[in-house]
Amino acid sequence: MNQHEKAEHISKCLQLAILLESSANKPGNVNRANGFEHTRYEHFLASSVAVVSSFQLAAEKGIAIVQGEIAIPNVQIGYIIKDCVASINAWQHGGNTLLGTAILLSPIAVAAGMTSIDGTVFDVKTLRRNIQAIVEATTPEDAVEVYEAIRLAKPGGLGSSSQLDVNDPNSTTRILKDRISLYQAFKIASDYDSICSEWVNNYPITFDLAYPYSMKQLNGNADLNTAVVNTFLKVLAEHPDTLIARKTDAATAQEISLMARNILNAGGIETTLGKKEIEKFNTKLRKADNLLNPGTTADIISAALALCVLGGYRP
């Protein structure tokens, strides 16, 4: 596999991860069976097409690092994330579909480019070390680009912050003046946003929970939908969704996590009782004007599936 083929392979792996995640019947999320008023399954399909070129660029940057052509701080990860969002907006009219996913997967794409490949399989431990190197080397310019990407995506439930609020035009000025890197900006937000927390803590939910749990499910001969839904419930049960918390409050997010835990205790999607509880759970999550959409959890599942596919899993 030459370098161009490697970059193309990485982008296809990440695209497949997005398709697998969005196709599973996860409660409270868009999937083949359910959508929201303005955002439906086809919007996620179109978005998965849109991000391929951005992920290939990211992988090429990782390859260029290994070849000594660029230094890690010159990757321009902020530009790559903004390019993802701009492409997504150009390819569909369903609003914000993959902002959190793009933020999580872009460093993974660069890191995969830096990681040696055995046939079509990447070493996940090495990949994680490379991700850490990428995010810690981000620049203030990366932060400005990501702030612009967030404004382009117009995500719901963003909330406000007393420090470097993305909706405050003065934030960009301060970032550049005080030389605040994207890593540092995300560290400020990490207490109330799991995507930012993943970045600054080297993806603990993704690598330590979601990835091994999903692989255990898949290696145990669970079908793909079962594996994804049960992993989604497992992550949600142990980590309250920060998007829900921002849209409502921490207590509500905790309540939703408890419901997910109870479904797993009832056998998850693999038992009759578990399936009935999932149906009721799905109805509850969809009755609240999209306030209870566990969107951050879905983003983390996409990242975990990306690790599965990069590590050799094929449906």
N, C-alpha and C positions, 0 to 999 in steps of 0.2 A: 504494500500500500504506500503510494507516494504521498507527499505532504498535502497536495490538493485533495486527493482522495480521503486522507485522514480528516481534513477540515469538513469535507462534505459528509463524511460518515458521522462525525460528532453532531452536526446540525440535524441530521436525520434522526439520530438517537433522541435528541431533545424534542424534536417535533413529535416523534412517536410517543414520548412520555406525556406530552400535553394531550394528544389524542386519546390515549388510554385513560388518563385522569378524567377528562371531560365526558367520556363515553360511559363511565360507571354510574350506576344509579345511587349516587350519594344523597342522603337526605338533606334538603334545604338548599341544594345547589342546582345549577343548570345541568341537564343531562339529556339523553335521547328522549326520555319520557316526559320531562318537565322543563319549563322555562319560566322566565319572568315576563312582565308586560312588554318590555323593550329589549330584552336580552334573551336570546334563545340558543339552542344547540348549534345551529348553523353559523352563528356569529363566532363561536369558539372554533369551529372547523376553519372558517376563513382566517381567523387570527393565527391558527397554527401554521397556515401557509405563509402568512405575512412575516413571521419572525425567522423563517429559515435563513434568509440572506444575512440577517444581523448575527445569528448564532454562528454562521459560517465565518463571518468576519471576525467574531470573537475567537473562534478556534484558530484562525490564521494568525491572530495576534499572539496567542499562546505558542504556536509553532515558531513565530519570529523571535520570541524571547529565548527559546532553547537554542536557536541558531545564532544568537548574539546580535540580531539585527535591531532590536529595541530593548530598552530597559523596562522593568515591570511598571514603574510609575507612568510610563508613556503609552500604556495600553489604551487609555481613553475609555474606560469602562462606562463612564457617564454618558459619553456619546453613543456607545453601543445600546445602552438601555433606552435612551431617547429615540434612537433609530428604530428600535423595536416598537415603541409606542406610536411613532409617526406612521410606520408601516401598517400597524394594526388599524389605526384610524382610517387609513386609505383603503383598506380591504373590506371593511364592514361598517355597518351603521348601528351596532348594538351597544355602543358605549364602551366603558372600561371592562375589558374581558380578562386581560392577562398582565396587568401592571405588576402585581406582586410576584407572579410567576417569572416575568422578565427580569425583575430585580434579583431573584434567586438564581435563575438559570444562566444569566450572562457570565458571572464569575465561574460557574461550573464549566461553561463552554471554553473560556480562556484556559482554565486549569487543565481541562482535558487535552487541549492543544499542547500544553507543557508536559503532559504525562505520556510515557512510552506505552505502546499498544502491542499486545500479543495477539496477532490475528485480528480479531474485532473486539478484544476484551481489554479494558483498562483496569489497572490496580486501584481500587477505591481508596485505600489508605494513602497512597501517594497523591491521588486526586485531592483528598482533603487537605493535605499539607500545602498543595499548590493553591487551593482556594484561599487559604489563610494568607499566603503571600500576596495574592492579588488584592484582596480587600484592604489589607493593612497598608498597601502602597498607594491607595487612592489619593487624589489631589483635590484642592478647592475647586478647580475647574470641573472635575467630575461631579462634585456636589452641585454646582450651578446647573450642569446638564441634567442631572436627575431631578432637581427641583423643576426645571422646565418640562421634563417628561411627565412629572406628576400633574402639573398644570394642564398639559395636553390631554392626559388620560381622564381628568376630571372625576376622580374616584369618589364614591359616596362614603360617608362615615369617616372622612379624614380627620375631622375635629380641628382643634386649634392647640397651639403650644405657646408657652410663655417664652420659649427660646427657639430662635430660627424657624418661626412658623412659615410653612411653605407658601401660605397665602399673603404673607407680608412682603411687599417689594423691597423693603429695607434688608431683608434676610440675605439676599444675594449680595448686596453691597458689603454687608458685614462679613460674609463668608470669604470674599475676596480680600477685603482689607485685613482681616485677622488671620488669613490663611488657614481656614478651617477645612480639613479634608472631608470627603464623603464619609469615610470611616468614623471620624469624630462627630459629624452631624448625625449619623445613624446611632452612635452611642448615646447621644442625648435622647433620642426617640425610643431606645431599646426597652425602656421600662413599660411602655404602653403599646408597642408594636412588635409582634413576633417576627415579622420579616426583618426588621432592623436588628432585633435581638439575634436572629440566626446569623446575620452578617458579622456582627462584632464578637460573637462567641464561637465562631467556627462551626456553625450549622449543627448545634447539638440535637435538636429535635429531629432534623432530617437524618443525620448519620447514626445517632445513638438509639433512636426509637422507630421512626417511620420506615427507614430502609431495612433494618434487620427484621422488623415485624412483617413487612410486606414479603420479603424473601422467604421467611419461615412459612408464611401462608402459601406462597407459590410452590415452594419445595415440598409442601405437604399435600400437593395436588389439588389445592383449591383453584376453582376457575378464576379467571382474571377479575370479573366483576365482584365476586366474593372477597377476593384478596384486597381489592382496592377499597371496598366499602368497609370491611372490618378494620383495615388499617386507618381509614378515615375516622372511624368511631374510636379506635384506640388513641389516636393523637388528640382528638377532641375531648375524650374522657380525661386525659392527663394534663392537657394544656388548654384552658379556656380560650376561646377564640377572641383575639384582641379586636377584630373588626366589630364583632357583636358587642364587646365591652364599650367601644367608642360610640357605637350607635345607640346603645341603651345605657347599661352600667355594669360594673364588675359583678354584682350579685346575680344579674340575669345571665351573664356569661357562665358563671359558676353553676347556675341551675341547668343550663343547657348541657354542660359537661357531665353533670350528675345523670341526666337522662341518657346520654351516650354510654356512660359506664353501666347503667342498669340494663341497657340493651345488650351490651357485651356479656354481662352476667347471665342474661337469658339465652345466650348462645349465638348472639349476633345474627347475621343474615342466614346462617346455616340451619337454624331451627324454625319450626312453625311459630313458636311464641316470639322469637326474635324478629321474624319477618313482620308479624302483626305490630310489634312495638315500633319497628322502623317506619311502617306506614303511618302510625299515629304521630310519630316524631316528625316525619316529613310534613304532614299536614300542619302541625303546630308551627314549624319553622317558616312555612309559606304563608301563614295567615296574618303575619305581622308587618305587612307593607315592606317586606325585604329588610326589616330591622334585624332579623335573626338568621341571616344568611352566613354560614360559617366559611366565608370566602378566604380568610387567611389560612385556615386549615387545608383548604383545597390547594392553595399555592404550595404549601409544604409537601403535600402528597405528590404534586407534579415533580418537585425536586427529588423526592425519594424514588419515584419511578424513573427519573433520569439516571439515577445511580444504578438502578436495576438494569436498565437497558445498556448503559455504558459498561456495566459489569458482565454483560453477556446474555441477559435474559431476552428471550424472544417469545412473543405470544403464539 
